[in-house]
Amino acid sequence: MAVGVPEHEVFAAADAVLARGERPTVERVRLELGKGSPARVGALLDQWWEQLASRLRGETRLPGLPAEVAQAFVALWQQATTLAQGVMEQSMAAQRQVLADEREALAEVEAKRRLEVVEAQRQAVEAIASRQRIETRLTDLEQLLAQRQAQIDDLRAQREELLTQCDDARQQLGDIQQRLHTSLAQAEQARAEQQRYSRDVEDRAYREIDRAREENKVMGLQLKDALGRLSVAQQALQADQLTLADSREQTQTARAQAQLVTAQLDQAQQRSIALSEQNSDLHSALQALREELASARERAAAAQARAEALASSTTRSQKKNAPKGRA
């Protein structure tokens, strides 16, 4: 709003308002001027009212009129002036009141505006602080989102790796199961072959034991026959009888060893059934049994040889001790 409007423009505007038959007021004068602040127009309007009385008093001289008419006119003019002054005073009082009200309203508006400005500034500060907090929170959320996205990508990569490992593990498990199936089949076949081999070995061992028993029986018969032939020559054959007793002990030892071999074969059969997977131990045990059978055969052959030698020696002794006439 313009400030410092010229005085003569305000006075001219007030005269124009008065000429229209209207009471000059601040708003009407400002409307007539089209500018000016209420305070400036109000102050100049007060001066215009003060000058209006002087202007009216200066026009009381009316030259060229009769004295009575002039006096009556002056009296009427004075009365009109008085009335006008009263009206003016009332108008000025009302105008002052209006102006005071306007000033008070303007002050209230100004104070309200100041409060609004302060409130707006406070709200602006709060808005800025809130915006900063929101921006900070947004930044934190963006960082958190980036972290979460990185974690998700990492988890996805781990998931893909685990899936790959799972597929590899499944394939390895399938291979292992296939190899296990093949190994079980091979083990079953080996066990069957081992059982057949064990049965064959056992059969051969039993046959060897039976043959040894038969040989021992033959040896026993031969020994009995030799004892019968040696009964007539006890004195000469005491040494031979001791040797024959040793042969008997060896024969009993051979029989005990044969029984031990039979028991060991039974134990070997049980171990072969219970420990089919321990082939190497079974082979070792069978090898030991073969060695023991060979040793038993060797001892039986040695006993048979000693018996034959004893029989031959007995025959020679009988011939030597026979009477010469018979010879």
C-alpha positions in Angstrom: 0.0 0.0 0.0 1.3 3.5 -0.9 2.6 5.7 1.9 3.1 9.5 1.9 0.2 10.5 -0.4 0.2 14.3 -1.0 -1.9 16.5 1.2 -3.6 18.4 -1.6 -4.8 15.1 -3.3 -6.4 14.0 0.0 -8.1 17.5 0.4 -9.3 17.4 -3.2 -10.7 13.9 -2.8 -12.5 15.0 0.4 -14.0 18.0 -1.4 -15.2 15.7 -4.2 -16.8 13.4 -1.7 -18.5 16.3 0.1 -19.6 17.8 -3.3 -21.5 14.5 -4.0 -23.4 15.0 -0.8 -21.6 12.3 1.1 -19.7 12.5 4.4 -16.0 12.3 3.8 -14.6 9.2 5.5 -11.2 7.4 5.4 -12.5 4.6 3.2 -14.4 7.0 0.8 -11.4 9.2 0.5 -9.1 6.3 -0.1 -11.6 4.9 -2.6 -11.7 8.3 -4.3 -7.9 8.5 -4.4 -7.4 4.9 -5.2 -4.4 4.8 -2.9 -3.1 6.0 0.5 -2.8 4.2 3.8 -5.6 4.5 6.4 -3.3 6.2 8.9 -2.1 8.8 6.4 -5.5 9.5 5.0 -7.1 9.7 8.4 -4.5 12.2 9.7 -4.9 14.4 6.6 -8.7 14.1 6.8 -8.6 15.5 10.3 -6.7 18.5 9.0 -9.3 18.9 6.2 -12.1 19.1 8.7 -10.2 21.7 10.7 -9.6 23.8 7.5 -13.2 23.3 6.4 -14.6 25.5 9.3 -12.1 28.3 8.5 -13.0 28.1 4.8 -16.7 28.4 5.7 -16.1 31.3 8.1 -14.3 33.2 5.4 -17.2 33.0 3.1 -19.7 34.8 5.5 -19.0 38.1 3.8 -21.6 38.5 1.2 -21.1 41.9 -0.5 -23.9 43.4 -2.5 -26.7 42.1 -0.3 -29.0 44.2 1.9 -28.0 44.4 5.5 -31.0 42.5 6.8 -30.7 39.8 4.2 -27.0 39.6 4.8 -27.5 39.4 8.6 -30.2 36.8 8.2 -28.0 34.9 5.8 -25.0 35.2 8.2 -27.2 34.1 11.1 -28.4 31.1 9.0 -24.9 30.5 7.9 -23.6 30.6 11.5 -26.4 28.3 12.6 -25.6 26.0 9.7 -21.9 26.2 10.5 -22.6 25.4 14.1 -24.7 22.4 13.1 -22.1 21.5 10.6 -19.4 21.7 13.3 -21.5 19.5 15.6 -22.1 17.1 12.8 -18.4 17.3 12.0 -17.5 16.7 15.6 -19.7 13.7 15.8 -18.4 12.6 12.4 -14.9 13.1 13.5 -15.5 11.4 16.8 -17.1 8.5 14.9 -14.3 8.7 12.4 -11.7 8.7 15.2 -13.5 5.7 16.8 -13.6 4.0 13.5 -9.9 4.9 13.0 -9.1 3.7 16.5 -11.1 0.5 15.8 -9.3 0.1 12.5 -6.0 0.8 14.2 -6.8 -1.7 17.0 -8.1 -4.2 14.4 -5.0 -3.5 12.3 -2.8 -4.0 15.5 -4.7 -7.2 16.2 -4.3 -8.3 12.6 -0.6 -7.3 12.8 -0.1 -9.2 16.1 -2.0 -12.1 14.7 0.1 -12.0 11.6 3.2 -11.8 13.7 1.9 -14.8 15.7 1.1 -16.5 12.5 4.6 -15.7 11.2 6.1 -17.0 14.4 3.9 -20.0 14.2 4.7 -20.4 10.6 8.4 -20.1 11.3 8.1 -22.6 14.2 6.2 -24.9 11.9 8.8 -24.3 9.2 11.5 -25.2 11.7 9.6 -28.3 12.8 8.9 -29.1 9.2 12.6 -28.7 8.3 13.5 -30.8 11.4 10.8 -33.4 10.4 12.1 -33.3 6.9 15.6 -33.9 8.0 14.5 -36.7 10.3 12.5 -38.1 7.4 15.4 -37.8 5.1 17.7 -39.4 7.7 15.2 -42.1 8.2 14.8 -42.5 4.5 18.6 -42.7 4.1 18.7 -45.3 6.9 15.8 -47.2 5.3 17.6 -47.1 1.9 20.8 -48.4 3.5 18.8 -51.0 5.4 17.0 -51.9 2.2 20.4 -52.2 0.4 21.7 -54.4 3.2 18.6 -56.5 3.1 18.9 -56.8 -0.7 22.5 -57.7 -0.4 21.6 -60.3 2.2 18.8 -61.6 0.0 21.3 -61.9 -2.9 23.7 -63.6 -0.7 21.1 -66.0 0.6 20.0 -66.7 -3.0 23.6 -67.4 -4.0 23.9 -69.7 -0.9 20.6 -71.4 -1.9 21.9 -71.9 -5.4 25.1 -73.3 -4.1 23.3 -75.5 -1.6 21.0 -76.8 -4.4 24.1 -77.6 -6.5 25.7 -79.3 -3.5 22.5 -81.2 -2.9 22.3 -82.3 -6.5 26.0 -83.4 -6.3 25.3 -85.2 -3.0 22.3 -86.9 -4.5 24.3 -88.0 -7.5 27.1 -89.2 -5.2 24.6 -91.0 -3.1 23.2 -92.7 -6.2 26.8 -93.7 -7.2 27.5 -94.9 -3.7 24.3 -96.9 -3.6 25.1 -98.4 -7.0 28.6 -99.3 -5.9 27.2 -100.6 -2.6 24.7 -102.7 -4.5 27.5 -104.0 -6.7 29.7 -104.6 -3.7 27.0 -106.5 -1.9 26.4 -108.6 -5.0 30.1 -109.2 -5.3 30.3 -110.0 -1.5 27.4 -112.4 -1.8 29.0 -114.1 -4.8 32.3 -114.2 -2.9 30.6 -115.6 0.2 28.9 -118.3 -1.9 32.2 -119.1 -3.6 33.9 -119.1 -0.2 31.3 -121.4 1.2 31.7 -123.7 -1.7 35.5 -123.6 -1.3 35.1 -124.1 2.5 32.9 -127.1 1.9 35.3 -128.5 -0.6 38.2 -128.0 1.8 36.2 -129.5 4.6 35.3 -132.5 2.5 38.9 -133.0 1.5 39.9 -132.6 5.2 37.3 -135.2 6.3 38.5 -137.5 3.6 42.1 -137.1 4.8 41.0 -137.7 8.4 39.1 -140.8 7.4 42.1 -142.1 5.5 44.3 -141.3 8.5 41.9 -143.2 10.7 42.0 -146.2 8.4 45.8 -146.0 8.3 45.8 -145.8 12.0 43.5 -148.8 12.2 45.8 -150.7 9.9 48.7 -149.6 12.0 46.9 -150.8 15.1 46.3 -154.2 13.6 49.9 -154.4 12.5 51.1 -153.4 15.9 48.9 -156.0 17.5 50.3 -158.6 15.2 53.7 -157.5 16.0 53.0 -157.7 19.7 51.8 -161.3 19.2 54.9 -162.2 17.4 57.1 -160.5 20.0 55.4 -162.2 23.0 57.7 -165.2 22.8 60.8 -163.0 22.8 60.1 -160.7 25.7 63.7 -160.5 27.0 65.2 -159.8 23.7 62.6 -157.4 22.6 62.3 -155.3 25.8 64.0 -152.5 24.0 61.8 -153.0 21.0 58.7 -153.0 23.3 59.8 -149.7 24.7 60.0 -148.5 21.1 56.6 -149.9 20.4 55.2 -148.1 23.4 56.6 -144.9 22.0 55.0 -145.7 18.7 51.7 -146.2 20.5 52.0 -142.9 22.3 52.8 -141.2 19.0 49.8 -143.0 17.4 47.6 -141.6 20.2 49.1 -138.2 19.8 48.3 -138.5 16.1 44.8 -139.5 16.9 44.4 -136.6 19.3 45.8 -134.2 16.7 43.4 -135.6 14.2 40.5 -134.9 16.6 41.9 -131.5 17.2 42.1 -130.9 13.5 38.4 -132.0 13.3 37.4 -129.6 16.0 39.4 -126.8 14.4 37.6 -127.6 11.1 34.3 -127.2 12.9 35.4 -123.9 14.3 36.6 -122.9 10.9 33.2 -123.7 9.4 31.5 -121.6 12.1 33.9 -118.7 11.5 33.4 -119.0 7.7 29.6 -118.6 8.2 29.8 -115.8 10.8 32.8 -113.9 9.2 32.2 -114.2 5.5 33.8 -110.8 4.9 37.1 -111.8 6.6 38.3 -113.9 3.7 41.9 -113.4 4.4 41.6 -114.7 7.9 39.7 -117.8 6.6 42.4 -118.4 4.0 45.0 -118.2 6.7 43.1 -120.6 9.0 42.6 -123.1 6.1 46.3 -122.8 5.3 47.1 -123.6 8.9 44.7 -126.5 8.8 46.4 -127.8 5.6 49.8 -127.5 7.3 48.5 -129.4 10.3 47.0 -132.1 8.1 50.3 -132.3 6.2 52.1 -132.5 9.5 49.6 -135.2 10.7 50.2 -137.1 7.5 53.9 -136.8 8.0 53.7 -138.0 11.6 51.4 -140.9 10.6 53.8 -141.9 7.8 56.7 -141.7 10.3 54.8 -143.9 12.7 53.9 -146.4 10.0 57.6 -146.4 9.0 58.6 -147.0 12.6 56.1 -149.8 12.9 57.3 -151.4 9.8 60.9 -151.0 11.0 59.8 -152.5 14.3 58.1 -155.4 12.6 61.1 -156.0 10.4 63.4 -155.9 13.4 61.1 -158.3 15.3 61.3 -160.7 12.4 65.0 -160.5 12.3 65.2 -161.1 16.0 62.9 -164.1 15.8 65.0 -165.6 13.0 68.2 -164.9 15.0 66.8 -166.5 18.1 65.3 -169.5 16.4 67.1 -173.0 17.1 69.8 -173.8 14.6 68.4 -177.3 13.8 65.2 -175.7 12.5 67.2 -173.4 10.5 
